Amino acid sequence: MKVGLLYSRIRKDEKLLLEELRDRDHEVAKIDVRKQRFSIREPPEAFEGVDIVLDRCLATSRSRYATQFCDAYDIPVVNSAETAEICADKVKNSLALERAGIPTPNTEVAFTKESAMEIIESFGYPCVIKPVIGSWGRLMAKIDSKSAAEAVLEHKATLGHYEHKVFYVQEFVDKPGRDIRVLAVDGEPVGAMVRSSEHWLTNAAKGAETDAFELDDEARALVKEASDAVGGGLLGVDLMETGVSQRDTRNTSGDAPEAGGYTVHEVNHTVEFKALNDATDIDVTGEVVDWLESKVEVTA
Amino acid sequence: MVECVECGAEVSLHDSLEVGEIIDCTTCGAELEVIDVEPPELDKAPELEEDWGE
Protein backbone atom coordinates (compact mmCIF):
# COMPACT_ATOMS: atom_id res chain seq x y z
CA MET A 1 0.00 0.00 0.00
CA LYS A 2 1.01 3.62 -0.37
CA VAL A 3 0.67 5.67 2.80
CA GLY A 4 0.69 9.44 2.81
CA LEU A 5 2.15 10.51 6.12
CA LEU A 6 0.92 14.04 6.71
CA TYR A 7 3.25 15.84 9.10
CA SER A 8 4.94 19.04 10.06
CA ARG A 9 7.39 17.54 12.52
CA ILE A 10 8.83 14.04 12.61
CA ARG A 11 8.71 12.97 16.26
CA LYS A 12 9.87 9.63 17.55
CA ASP A 13 6.32 8.35 16.94
CA GLU A 14 6.51 9.19 13.23
CA LYS A 15 10.01 7.71 12.97
CA LEU A 16 8.72 4.45 14.42
CA LEU A 17 5.85 4.44 11.94
CA LEU A 18 8.11 5.23 8.98
CA GLU A 19 10.51 2.46 9.96
CA GLU A 20 7.74 -0.11 10.37
CA LEU A 21 6.04 0.83 7.10
CA ARG A 22 9.30 0.69 5.14
CA ASP A 23 10.31 -2.60 6.77
CA ARG A 24 7.06 -4.05 5.41
CA ASP A 25 7.88 -2.68 1.94
CA HIS A 26 5.03 -0.21 1.91
CA GLU A 27 5.52 2.92 -0.10
CA VAL A 28 5.49 6.03 2.04
CA ALA A 29 4.95 9.57 0.81
CA LYS A 30 6.01 12.01 3.48
CA ILE A 31 3.76 15.02 2.99
CA ASP A 32 4.83 18.18 4.77
CA VAL A 33 1.51 19.92 5.43
CA ARG A 34 3.28 23.30 5.53
CA LYS A 35 4.22 22.99 1.86
CA GLN A 36 0.81 22.02 0.50
CA ARG A 37 -1.76 24.11 -1.33
CA PHE A 38 -5.20 22.61 -0.74
CA SER A 39 -7.49 23.35 -3.68
CA ILE A 40 -11.22 22.90 -3.21
CA ARG A 41 -11.27 21.13 -6.61
CA GLU A 42 -8.41 18.66 -6.73
CA PRO A 43 -5.82 17.15 -4.41
CA PRO A 44 -2.25 18.43 -4.25
CA GLU A 45 0.24 16.47 -6.34
CA ALA A 46 1.79 14.95 -3.21
CA PHE A 47 -1.41 12.96 -2.60
CA GLU A 48 -1.31 11.17 -5.97
CA GLY A 49 -1.65 7.38 -5.74
CA VAL A 50 -1.98 7.42 -1.97
CA ASP A 51 -4.17 4.60 -0.62
CA ILE A 52 -4.55 6.15 2.79
CA VAL A 53 -3.45 9.33 4.53
CA LEU A 54 -2.18 9.08 8.06
CA ASP A 55 -2.75 12.44 9.69
CA ARG A 56 0.11 13.15 12.07
CA CYS A 57 -0.16 16.93 12.02
CA LEU A 58 1.22 18.52 15.15
CA ALA A 59 -1.06 21.53 14.82
CA THR A 60 -4.70 20.81 15.57
CA SER A 61 -5.94 23.53 13.21
CA ARG A 62 -4.05 21.99 10.29
CA SER A 63 -5.27 18.52 11.19
CA ARG A 64 -8.90 19.63 11.22
CA TYR A 65 -8.76 21.30 7.80
CA ALA A 66 -6.42 18.84 6.08
CA THR A 67 -8.69 15.91 6.97
CA GLN A 68 -11.67 17.83 5.57
CA PHE A 69 -9.79 18.19 2.29
CA CYS A 70 -8.96 14.47 2.25
CA ASP A 71 -12.67 13.80 2.60
CA ALA A 72 -13.40 16.17 -0.28
CA TYR A 73 -10.84 14.33 -2.47
CA ASP A 74 -12.29 10.92 -1.49
CA ILE A 75 -8.92 9.88 -0.08
CA PRO A 76 -9.27 7.68 3.01
CA VAL A 77 -7.72 9.39 6.03
CA VAL A 78 -7.06 8.32 9.58
CA ASN A 79 -8.28 9.75 11.68
CA SER A 80 -11.40 10.98 9.93
CA ALA A 81 -12.37 14.61 9.69
CA GLU A 82 -15.35 13.86 11.94
CA THR A 83 -13.13 12.36 14.63
CA ALA A 84 -10.62 15.21 14.36
CA GLU A 85 -13.37 17.79 14.68
CA ILE A 86 -14.69 16.25 17.89
CA CYS A 87 -11.38 15.38 19.53
CA ALA A 88 -9.70 18.67 18.71
CA ASP A 89 -12.16 20.60 20.84
CA LYS A 90 -12.70 19.80 24.52
CA VAL A 91 -16.29 21.05 24.42
CA LYS A 92 -17.21 18.76 21.54
CA ASN A 93 -15.25 15.95 23.19
CA SER A 94 -17.19 16.30 26.45
CA LEU A 95 -20.52 16.60 24.65
CA ALA A 96 -19.85 13.44 22.63
CA LEU A 97 -18.90 11.44 25.74
CA GLU A 98 -21.92 12.66 27.69
CA ARG A 99 -24.27 12.06 24.77
CA ALA A 100 -23.05 8.46 24.60
CA GLY A 101 -23.77 7.97 28.30
CA ILE A 102 -20.08 7.53 29.14
CA PRO A 103 -18.97 8.61 32.62
CA THR A 104 -17.13 11.89 32.15
CA PRO A 105 -16.31 14.71 34.58
CA ASN A 106 -19.08 17.23 35.06
CA THR A 107 -18.37 20.19 32.80
CA GLU A 108 -20.00 23.52 32.10
CA VAL A 109 -19.15 26.24 29.60
CA ALA A 110 -19.75 29.98 29.82
CA PHE A 111 -18.93 32.91 27.57
CA THR A 112 -18.42 35.66 30.11
CA LYS A 113 -16.26 35.93 33.22
CA GLU A 114 -19.34 36.50 35.37
CA SER A 115 -21.10 33.36 34.20
CA ALA A 116 -17.88 31.36 34.46
CA MET A 117 -17.51 32.58 38.04
CA GLU A 118 -21.02 31.34 38.80
CA ILE A 119 -20.06 27.88 37.52
CA ILE A 120 -16.88 27.85 39.60
CA GLU A 121 -18.71 28.89 42.76
CA SER A 122 -21.34 26.21 42.22
CA PHE A 123 -18.70 23.51 41.54
CA GLY A 124 -16.70 24.58 44.60
CA TYR A 125 -12.95 24.45 45.08
CA PRO A 126 -10.85 23.00 43.65
CA CYS A 127 -12.12 22.87 40.12
CA VAL A 128 -10.37 23.05 36.76
CA ILE A 129 -10.33 25.51 33.88
CA LYS A 130 -9.08 24.14 30.58
CA PRO A 131 -8.51 25.73 27.18
CA VAL A 132 -10.95 24.32 24.62
CA ILE A 133 -8.06 23.76 22.20
CA GLY A 134 -4.71 22.55 23.45
CA SER A 135 -2.75 19.56 24.58
CA TRP A 136 0.09 18.23 26.69
CA GLY A 137 -1.45 19.73 29.84
CA ARG A 138 -0.69 23.27 28.75
CA LEU A 139 -2.72 26.23 30.06
CA MET A 140 -4.65 24.05 32.47
CA ALA A 141 -5.55 25.73 35.75
CA LYS A 142 -6.51 24.06 39.00
CA ILE A 143 -8.58 26.67 40.80
CA ASP A 144 -8.20 26.48 44.57
CA SER A 145 -9.82 29.75 45.59
CA LYS A 146 -12.11 32.54 44.48
CA SER A 147 -9.19 34.94 44.10
CA ALA A 148 -7.34 32.45 41.87
CA ALA A 149 -10.49 32.03 39.76
CA GLU A 150 -10.88 35.77 39.34
CA ALA A 151 -7.24 36.13 38.28
CA VAL A 152 -7.31 33.30 35.74
CA LEU A 153 -10.60 34.45 34.22
CA GLU A 154 -9.31 38.02 33.97
CA HIS A 155 -6.13 36.87 32.25
CA LYS A 156 -8.00 34.65 29.81
CA ALA A 157 -10.51 37.38 28.97
CA THR A 158 -7.88 40.08 28.53
CA LEU A 159 -4.85 38.36 27.07
CA GLY A 160 -6.25 35.38 25.27
CA HIS A 161 -7.24 34.48 21.78
CA TYR A 162 -11.04 34.51 21.35
CA GLU A 163 -11.15 30.79 22.08
CA HIS A 164 -9.96 31.54 25.62
CA LYS A 165 -13.18 33.45 26.15
CA VAL A 166 -15.00 30.15 25.88
CA PHE A 167 -14.65 29.28 29.54
CA TYR A 168 -14.55 25.49 29.98
CA VAL A 169 -14.92 24.63 33.66
CA GLN A 170 -14.70 21.06 34.93
CA GLU A 171 -15.11 19.42 38.27
CA PHE A 172 -11.84 18.36 39.87
CA VAL A 173 -11.50 14.58 39.96
CA ASP A 174 -9.47 13.45 42.96
CA LYS A 175 -7.62 10.70 41.10
CA PRO A 176 -5.07 8.49 42.88
CA GLY A 177 -2.00 10.35 41.61
CA ARG A 178 -2.27 8.85 38.18
CA ASP A 179 -4.44 8.54 35.12
CA ILE A 180 -4.67 5.91 32.41
CA ARG A 181 -3.84 6.30 28.74
CA VAL A 182 -5.20 3.65 26.40
CA LEU A 183 -4.13 3.46 22.79
CA ALA A 184 -6.96 1.94 20.79
CA VAL A 185 -7.73 1.17 17.16
CA ASP A 186 -11.45 1.46 16.43
CA GLY A 187 -12.13 0.84 20.10
CA GLU A 188 -9.89 -2.21 20.45
CA PRO A 189 -7.14 -1.50 23.00
CA VAL A 190 -3.58 -1.96 21.72
CA GLY A 191 -2.09 -1.22 25.10
CA ALA A 192 -2.50 0.87 28.22
CA MET A 193 -0.29 2.63 30.71
CA VAL A 194 -0.66 4.62 33.88
CA ARG A 195 0.91 8.05 34.08
CA SER A 196 1.88 8.91 37.65
CA SER A 197 2.99 12.18 39.15
CA GLU A 198 2.87 14.07 42.44
CA HIS A 199 1.62 17.02 40.40
CA TRP A 200 -2.12 17.18 39.70
CA LEU A 201 -1.31 17.05 35.97
CA THR A 202 -0.19 13.59 34.96
CA ASN A 203 0.53 14.08 31.25
CA ALA A 204 3.55 12.19 29.95
CA ALA A 205 4.53 15.46 28.26
CA LYS A 206 4.72 16.99 31.76
CA GLY A 207 7.19 14.34 32.86
CA ALA A 208 4.85 11.86 34.53
CA GLU A 209 6.26 8.37 35.11
CA THR A 210 4.71 5.69 32.97
CA ASP A 211 4.06 2.04 33.62
CA ALA A 212 2.13 -0.70 31.87
CA PHE A 213 -1.49 -1.14 32.97
CA GLU A 214 -3.80 -4.11 32.60
CA LEU A 215 -7.30 -3.07 31.61
CA ASP A 216 -10.30 -4.70 33.25
CA ASP A 217 -13.58 -5.38 31.46
CA GLU A 218 -15.15 -2.11 32.58
CA ALA A 219 -12.26 -0.05 31.21
CA ARG A 220 -12.24 -2.01 27.96
CA ALA A 221 -15.95 -1.38 27.49
CA LEU A 222 -15.51 2.33 28.17
CA VAL A 223 -12.67 2.59 25.66
CA LYS A 224 -14.84 1.00 22.98
CA GLU A 225 -17.76 3.28 23.78
CA ALA A 226 -15.57 6.39 23.89
CA SER A 227 -14.02 5.48 20.55
CA ASP A 228 -17.43 4.98 18.99
CA ALA A 229 -18.63 8.26 20.47
CA VAL A 230 -16.01 10.26 18.57
CA GLY A 231 -16.19 8.30 15.31
CA GLY A 232 -13.47 5.70 15.90
CA GLY A 233 -9.92 5.52 14.60
CA LEU A 234 -6.44 5.48 16.11
CA LEU A 235 -7.09 7.13 19.43
CA GLY A 236 -5.67 7.85 22.85
CA VAL A 237 -8.43 7.45 25.41
CA ASP A 238 -7.72 9.00 28.82
CA LEU A 239 -9.42 7.65 31.93
CA MET A 240 -9.22 8.44 35.61
CA GLU A 241 -9.93 6.01 38.40
CA THR A 242 -12.70 7.22 40.66
CA GLY A 243 -12.94 4.36 43.11
CA VAL A 244 -16.66 4.20 42.46
CA SER A 245 -18.44 3.11 39.32
CA GLN A 246 -19.74 6.36 37.84
CA ARG A 247 -22.53 4.46 36.19
CA ASP A 248 -23.65 3.29 39.61
CA THR A 249 -23.68 6.83 40.98
CA ARG A 250 -26.14 7.66 38.24
CA ASN A 251 -28.18 4.64 39.20
CA THR A 252 -31.08 5.59 41.45
CA SER A 253 -31.91 2.01 42.36
CA GLY A 254 -30.44 2.41 45.83
CA ASP A 255 -27.95 -0.42 45.33
CA ALA A 256 -24.51 0.20 46.78
CA PRO A 257 -22.01 1.37 44.16
CA GLU A 258 -19.47 -1.17 43.00
CA ALA A 259 -15.78 -0.72 43.64
CA GLY A 260 -13.56 0.24 40.71
CA GLY A 261 -14.93 2.71 38.28
CA TYR A 262 -13.56 5.16 35.78
CA THR A 263 -14.37 8.45 34.24
CA VAL A 264 -13.27 9.25 30.69
CA HIS A 265 -12.00 12.79 30.48
CA GLU A 266 -10.64 12.98 26.96
CA VAL A 267 -10.06 11.26 23.65
CA ASN A 268 -7.02 12.30 21.57
CA HIS A 269 -6.97 11.96 17.79
CA THR A 270 -3.31 12.46 16.79
CA VAL A 271 -2.14 10.27 19.60
CA GLU A 272 1.51 9.95 20.57
CA PHE A 273 2.52 6.42 21.50
CA LYS A 274 6.27 6.42 22.08
CA ALA A 275 5.77 6.46 25.87
CA LEU A 276 3.44 3.46 25.63
CA ASN A 277 5.90 1.68 23.38
CA ASP A 278 8.60 2.18 26.03
CA ALA A 279 6.37 1.37 29.03
CA THR A 280 5.05 -1.96 27.74
CA ASP A 281 6.30 -5.06 25.95
CA ILE A 282 3.74 -4.50 23.23
CA ASP A 283 4.88 -3.81 19.68
CA VAL A 284 2.64 -0.76 19.50
CA THR A 285 3.93 0.44 16.13
CA GLY A 286 3.45 -3.01 14.61
CA GLU A 287 -0.13 -3.17 15.85
CA VAL A 288 -0.87 0.29 14.48
CA VAL A 289 0.51 -0.66 11.06
CA ASP A 290 -1.45 -3.95 11.14
CA TRP A 291 -4.57 -1.86 11.65
CA LEU A 292 -3.63 0.54 8.85
CA GLU A 293 -3.18 -2.41 6.49
CA SER A 294 -6.62 -3.70 7.44
CA LYS A 295 -8.15 -0.26 6.79
CA VAL A 296 -6.68 -0.19 3.29
CA GLU A 297 -7.93 -3.73 2.58
CA VAL A 298 -11.43 -2.65 3.56
CA THR A 299 -11.41 0.49 1.40
CA ALA A 300 -9.71 -1.18 -1.61
CA MET B 1 28.57 17.04 11.16
CA VAL B 2 26.80 20.24 10.17
CA GLU B 3 26.90 23.73 11.55
CA CYS B 4 24.28 25.01 13.98
CA VAL B 5 22.50 27.95 12.33
CA GLU B 6 22.06 29.57 15.72
CA CYS B 7 25.55 29.43 17.29
CA GLY B 8 27.81 28.03 14.58
CA ALA B 9 28.92 25.02 16.62
CA GLU B 10 29.29 21.62 14.96
CA VAL B 11 26.21 19.42 15.37
CA SER B 12 26.64 15.67 15.14
CA LEU B 13 23.93 13.76 13.30
CA HIS B 14 22.80 10.15 13.57
CA ASP B 15 22.48 7.78 10.63
CA SER B 16 18.70 7.48 10.26
CA LEU B 17 18.06 11.17 9.77
CA GLU B 18 14.61 12.16 8.48
CA VAL B 19 13.48 15.43 6.93
CA GLY B 20 11.19 17.07 9.48
CA GLU B 21 13.05 15.68 12.48
CA ILE B 22 14.23 17.99 15.25
CA ILE B 23 17.83 17.93 16.46
CA ASP B 24 19.03 19.76 19.58
CA CYS B 25 22.29 21.69 19.38
CA THR B 26 24.26 20.47 22.38
CA THR B 27 26.21 23.72 22.50
CA CYS B 28 23.48 26.38 22.55
CA GLY B 29 20.36 24.24 23.07
CA ALA B 30 18.62 25.49 19.92
CA GLU B 31 16.04 23.22 18.33
CA LEU B 32 17.00 22.61 14.73
CA GLU B 33 14.83 21.13 12.01
CA VAL B 34 16.29 18.81 9.42
CA ILE B 35 15.27 20.32 6.09
CA ASP B 36 17.40 18.06 3.88
CA VAL B 37 19.34 14.83 4.34
CA GLU B 38 21.51 14.65 1.21
CA PRO B 39 23.50 16.56 2.18
CA PRO B 40 22.21 17.22 5.70
CA GLU B 41 20.91 20.72 6.20
CA LEU B 42 19.45 22.28 9.33
CA ASP B 43 17.34 25.33 9.98
CA LYS B 44 15.87 26.83 13.13
CA ALA B 45 12.82 24.81 14.18
CA PRO B 46 9.45 26.59 14.42
CA GLU B 47 8.47 27.89 17.84
CA LEU B 48 5.85 25.94 19.78
CA GLU B 49 2.33 26.99 18.77
CA GLU B 50 -0.69 27.02 21.04
CA ASP B 51 -2.62 24.38 19.08
CA TRP B 52 0.19 21.85 18.94
CA GLY B 53 -0.36 18.54 20.62
CA GLU B 54 -2.07 15.22 20.22
Interface residues (C-beta under 8 A of the other chain):
Chain A: Y7 S8 R9 I10 R11 E14 K15 L18 E19 K30 D32 L58 A59 T60 S61 P131 I133 G134 S135 W136 R138 L139 H161 G236 N268 H269 T270 V271 E272
Chain B: S16 E18 V19 G20 E21 I22 E33 V34 A45 P46 E49 E50 D51 W52 G53 E54
